[in-house]
Structures are given as structure tokens and as C-alpha cells.
Amino acid sequence: MLVGAVIFGGGCGDGNSKSNQQSAKAEQGAAPVSALSVDSWAEVLEQSPDPKVVTDADLLKRIVETKLPWRVRDKKSGMEMLLVPPGKFVMGMSPGDEEGVVVEEIFAEKFPQLKYSERPAHEVTITKAFYLGKTEVTQEQWVKVMKSNPSYFSDANLRDAAIQRDIDAGLTKQEAQAKLGPDVSKTLLNPVEQVSWDDCQKFCAATGLRLPTEAEWEYACRAGVRKPRYGELAAIAWDYENSAETTHPVGKKLPNALGFHDTLGNVWEWCNDYFQGDYYKECIDGVVDPKGPSRAPFRVLRGGSWSVLLQVLPRVAAWQPLARRRLQLRRLPVCEDSVIPFTHLSSSLYSLSFTLSDLRLRWL
């Protein structure tokens, strides 16, 4: 889950009219910079961006031009967040992305009713700077706010599973507990998972954060890159081939050019948008601060997870038929109250993440 913080200077609109942008402002809880000081909700950690972290020169320049603090910590959740500057990017299928074409073909065959497509690629303008969680929301951060831990890969669940395995192997419960030794927290820095979109809204209501739009998510994930991925997959993401079928502590893989970790892999990340498979056709002439379809049965998941073979910049959801074909889908339609299904024997637990934008939860 990835979440995002306040958008400075206004809200997100669909680019069709000023009235749409104003109504979105109310819906997303955005506030103009004159009405909201960063100091009111966050601790400033670093004013100026570190060029060793923000490695894209143009992004570095635009962050400085905002005159806003680069790195902050949200006071309510303890989440570290980084500033994303305004700018333009091309959203959708990258040039030469043959794997993306295969994904579209699979959706057309298996789920024709979704009309799924990552085309046409189209220009998106993000007009307001926003803050996004540097990493996925951790179990520790979730527990701090929500006072409970829904994660499958939690210390308690993993300990109980280990004890049960030893009991099944012939040990008594007391012997199995003694074998494990005292409780030691090992997963609090792993991303929270097994959370629905509705769960994320409760987290956001408690912190004043929100999930990112799909456009904000992809803008921050790409960080100036037009290719399907921003680095070698094994170096930037936990997926089926290197995860050992579990989540991992956040921030252990290489970041992108804006400093965000785990934008691909580890756990799926919710976006605020509704999912409409052919929505990009409505954006062919370019859009400004898009917030997605006005209504649809599903919400969007991005980024992939530890249980998926990541081959493309995610806008898809790796459903079971697709995962078997060693693809990570870039967009996943999921109902708001759903937790991605998980079958232990088939290793199909699809973990979710936010950012305050998406509890990656990456918060906006």
C-alpha cells in the first residue's frame, strides 16, 4: 500500500473543465499551499533534494523550484514521504513493450468484457506537487494508526504456522514453542497486506492522507523513464523468482530516480481510481490531472507483488491465468471491499500496498 499526502496548490481534475478540477479538489481533500503549511502535518527531514537519491537532473531542478521541503515525515503515521514535482509524462504502454502486447491479448481472450488495453499511450500533465510515501506502508505504521495487523505475513501468523508444522512433525506444542524460542519481531518493517480499498480509506481518514490517482502513481513510479522498467528487475523488485514466496522489509531494493523503493513488486498497491479497461481511449488528446472514470465496478491496483513474475511496468493485475504465463499485469480491477485472494498451495497470495497515494499505501 502506498499513500500520498496533500497536493499543494489544488486538487486533481480530469482535465475537462475548471469545475471538474474544483470538485475533485473537494473529493481528494487537497489544499492550496497558502492554506496548509507542511509543518502542520509533517516533520521536515531535509529541505533540499539529495542528488545521490534524486538522480534525474530535470526532476531535481523541478523539486527545487517548488520551494517545498523535499523529505518529510508524516506526524500521525510516522511515514517518510518524498516530494514529487509537477510535470508531464507519457502514460500507457512503453515503446517496444512486446510483453504489454501479450498482456492485452491474454485479457482479450480470457476477460473480453473488461476491454482491457494499455493503449493509446497519452500525455499526462500533473500540475500540483505532492508527497508520496518513500516506501510501501509497513505493518508497524499500519498498527500505529489502526491498532491491528491484518497481514498474513505477520510475526504472529508465521510463528503459529511454524509451531503447527513442528506439531505435525511429531513434537508437542510445548516442544515446538521451545524450539522457536522467545517472540522476536521480524516482520514489522514488511509492507502491510490483506487490506481492501475500503480498509485503505479508513487508514486515510485517520491520517488525513489519501491514495494516489493512477496517473500520480505511474508518474512517480516512472520517475522520468519511458521504458517498461526503471532498472534491472532483480535489483529493483521482489517478485516470484527472488522472493522465496514471502514479502520482505521495505526499502531493500534499489530506488527509482525520485528515491521511491518497491514501486514494483513486494505487494500490490491500490490507486484511488475506478478501473475501466478502455479508459485510455478517452485520454488520447492528453489530459491534465486525470482522476480516472467517474464510476465503474472495480478499483485499480498497480505494481505487482512477491507472487508475480514481473516483466512489465505494472498497470495490470496478475490474475492466476496471467501469472502462470510469467507476466505481471499493469492494471488490476478489484472490488473496493475485496482483499486479493490467496491460496497458499498455489502461492497466489496477492499482497496489497498503499500510497498516500496508495499505502504502498504510498500516501499522497
N, C-alpha and C positions, 0 to 999 in steps of 0.2 A: 504494500500500500504506500502510495506517495501522496503527500499533501502539499498544498501551496498556501501561501499567505496572501495578505492584502495585495491587490493590484493598485498601483499608485497612479492617480490621475483619472480614474474612472473604471467602468466595468467592461464586460465583454459583450459585444453585439454580434449580430450575424452579418453585418456589413451592408444590409439592405437599406437602412434608414437610420436617422438620428433617434427616432422614437424607439426603435428596436434596441439600440445601444443603451438608451436610458433605462428601459425596462429591465434589460439584462443586468444593469448596474444594481438595481434593487434586488434582483433574484440572487446574485452572486455575493452580495454583501461587500462589494468593492467600495473604496472611498478615495476621494481626491487627496493628494499629498498634503494639501493645505489643512485638511480636516483631521488628519491622522498622523501622528508622529511615530516613527519606528520605535522610539524609546518607550512608548505607551504599552507595547505588547512584546517587545523583544529586547534582549541584551545585545549590544553591538560588540562583536568579537574582533572584526577587522574592518576599517573604513575602506581601504583601497584593495583592489584585487591583487592577488599574488600571481605574477606572470609565470611562475612554475606550475601553477594549478590551472589558471585560465590561459591556455596555450594558443588560442586563436587570437591573433593580433586585433582583428576587427571587433570581435566580441569584447576584448579587453578595453578597447577605446570607447565603445558604446556604454559599457558599465561605468567607466569613469565619468562620462558625460552626464549620466543621470544625477550625479552628486549625492547618491544614496549609499548607505553602508553596504559593502559587498557581502560580508559574512555576519550572520546574526544567530541568536538562539531564542526560540520561542519560549516565553516565560511559563506558560501553562503546561506544555508537553515536554519541554527540555530538548526539543528537536533543533538540530543545527540546520540552518537554511542559507541558501546562496541566492544572490540576485541574478535574475535573467533580464537583460535589457530589451527594449523594443527592437523590432527589426522585421525583415522579410525572409521568407524561405519557401522552397518548393515542397509541398506536401503530397504524399502519394508514392506510387511505385517509382523507384530509382531507375535511371537509365541502365540498360543491360541486366536488369534483375530477372533472370530466367526463372529463378525459384519462385518469384512472385507470380509469374505467369502460370506456373504449375499449380500454385495455391488457388488461383482463380478457377482453373479447370476442375480442380477437385471439388470446390464449392458448387460449381455449376452442375457437376454430376451428382453429388451427394445431397446438396441442400439448395436446389434451384429456386425455391420460394424466397430465399434470402436475397437474391440478385446481387451477390457479393462481388465487389470489384475494388481494386486499389487505384483505379484509373477513372478519369484522367488525372495525371499529376497537375497541380494547380498552385498558383502563387497565393500565399497567405501573408497578410500583414498583421503583426502583433504591435499594437500602438502603445501599450502600457507596460512598464516594467513590473515584474512580480517576483516574489520569493517562492522558492521551491525547496522541499526537503533534500538535503545533500545525499541522503540515503533513504531506503525504504524505512517506514515506521517500524521500530523494533518492538519486541514483546515487552521490554521494560517500559518504553514510552506509552504503549497502549495500556498497560496495567496501571501506570501512574495516573492516567486520566479516567479509565473505565473501571478500575478496581477488579478486573478479572482477566483471565488469559484464555481465549478460545482456541489457541494454536494446537494443532496436532503434534507438532514437533516442539513440545514444551518439556521442561525438566520432569514434571510430574508424570506425564504420559509415557515418556521414554523410560523412566525408572520403572513404572508399573509394567511396561512391556518386557523389560529385561528380567524383572523378577518372575514374571509369568513364564518366560522361556526357560529359566532355570528350574522352575517348579515342574514344567512339562518334561524336563530332562531328568527328573527324579529327586531334586532337592526339596526340602521342606521350605515353607515360606520364611521361617526364621533363618535358615541356612542361606537362602537366596538374598535376603536383606543384608546379612552379614557379609556376604561375598561382595556386594556393591559398595559397602562402607557408608559413611555419612553422606547426607544430601549435599551436593555441591552444584551450584547454579552453573549451567553450561550453555543455556540457550537464550538468555535474556537479551543478548545482542543479535539474535537471529530475527528476521522480519516476522511480524505478526502475520498469521494466515488463518484460513477458515472464517473469514469475515465477509458478509454480504455488503452490497452497495448501501443498503439501509443501515447496517451497522456503522458504516463509514460516516453516514450523515449524523448519527448520534455523537460520534467522536468529534466531528467538525463543529457541531452545535456546542459541545462542551469546551472547545478550544478557540472558537472564532475563526477557524481555518476553513478551507474548502478543498474539494477535489479539483484538479486542473481540467480544463477542457481538453479534448483530444488534440486540438491544434497546439495548445500550450505544451502538452506532453511531448508531442513529436518535435516541436521547435527546440525544447530543452534537451531532448534525447539526441537529436541530430547534432546540435551544437556546431552548426556551420558545415556539416558533412552532407554531401549529396549521395554518397554510396549507401548500399543496404546496411552496412555496419560501420562503426567508427573505429574499429580495430580488429585484431585477430580474436576470434571468438573465445578461445580458451583463456585468453588474457583478460577479457572484459566481462565474462559471464559464467555463471553456474548453470549448466544445463544437464541433460540426461547423461552425456558422456563423461562428465567430470564431477558430478555432484555426489556420487555414492548414494543416490536416492534419498537425499535429505536436504533441507535448507542449510544455509551457512551464515555465520556472522556477517553483518553488512560491512561494506567498505573494504573488503579484502581483494577485490579485483580492481584493475586499472580504471580510473575515471575517464569521462569524456572531456572535451576541450573546455567545458564550463565547470568542471570539477564534480559532476554528479556520478555516483557509483551505482552499479547494479541496475541501470535503466533497462538492460536486457538480462533475462534470467533471474534465478533465485526464486522470486514469486511474481505472479501476475499483478498488475496494477490497474485499479479502477480509474476510469475517467468520469467526468460529470455528464458527458453527452449521452443522449439516446443513440442507439445503433440503427442505421438504415443502410443496407448494403450498397445501394447505388447513389448514396448522398453526394459523392464527389462530382457526379454529373451536374449537380446544381451549382458547383463552385468553379466551373471551367473558366469563367472570365476573371477569376481572382476574388478573394473575399478578405474582409477586414474583421479581425477579432471574432471569428466564427464560433458559435456555441453549439452547432450540430442541429439535427432535425428538431422540430417543435414537439413531436410526440412519436413514440414507437414502443413496441412491446419490450425491448431489451435496452441494456446499457452497454457501454464499450469497455473492454479490457484490453490492455496493451502490455507488451514487454516479454511475455513468455515466462517460464518457470524452470525449476530444477528438473522437472519431469519431462521436459520437452527438448527435442533436438532442435536447437536454434540455428536456422540457416538464413533468416532474413530479418531485417529491421521490423520489429513487431508492430503490426496493426491488427494482427489476427489472433484468433483464439485457437489454441491447439486442441481441437476435439479429438476423441480417440481415433477415428479413421485417419485423421491427418497426422497425428503423432506417429502412427505406425509407418508413415511414409517419410519419416525423418525430416519433417518440415515444422517450422514454427510459424503459425499464422499471425498476421499482424493485427487483426481486429477480431475481437470475440464478442458475440452477442450473448448476454446473460441477463436473466431476470433480476430485478432490483433486490428481491428478498432471498436470492439464491446464494448458496456457497458452492463453489465449483466442486462437482462430485469427485469422490476419491475412492478408489478400490485398491486396497493395499496389495493384493496379489498381482494386480496388473500395473502397479506403480503409476497409477494415474491420478494421484493427488495433485490437484492444481491449486497451488497456494496463491493467495491474493496479496496485493500490496497497495498502499495508497500513496498519493502525493498530495500535499495540501493542495495538492492538486490531486494526488492520488494515494494517500497513506502509502503509497510506496512507503503506506499512504504517503505520497510526497505532498506536502502541504503547500497550498498557494496562500 
